[in-house]
């Protein structure tokens, strides 16, 4: 990837993406969480933010249901307070990347490695004043064993919907989808049972399952012994 990165960046933590304005905290499904968030003081201009808590996004949903505190972060940056105005946000995006980036090769790969080590979800980039925003998210891969199948729905009716996948210790950790139509047609519930598949995913969720698992390819060159929870430190911590 040779294209230069946009010149502004803020870290993106794991939370629920919302659109905000005075009197509104709107989710992608048009639910207004204004009162559940404690009715924070917000500017009169629309802006994007994350609802976060000390943990993964699933815990944010639980906190909202139980009326426990959550934090509203414009793009999950510590540089802005809840009461930040739209002008404050514009001023923030007029700042350059933090100085410590000058010691790095500013490539997507190096920045993803930083996010991975700091356990962030990734980055939000901007060309300036919140324009042309782009997300760069950490993506992990893992090898798993197919232990079952679900039936397809809608346009995949009559085909395989997802692959039920487990580690070699027997922990079912994902329902893997994302196969193209040709792959779905070729899947056999007999010959592909116990086959190894390479899966990409965002991270391990609070219930010990992979978030957003997607099919990459079959790994017939792999052995079941290499499909353990030790491939991911969070999986190992959960089941270990």
Secondary structure, DSSP 8 states (H G I E B T S, - for coil): --S---SEEEEE-SSEEEEEETTEEEETT--B-TTTTT-----SS-EEEEEE-SS-HHHHHHHHHTT---EEEGGG-TTS-TT--HHHHHHHTTS-S-GGGGGS---HHHHHHHHHHHT--EEEEESBTTBS-EEEE--EEEEEEEEEEEE--GGGTTSEEEEEEE-TTS-EEEEEB---HHHHHH--TTTTTT-EEEEEESEE-TTS-EES-EEEEE-TT--GGG-SGGGSHHHHHHH-
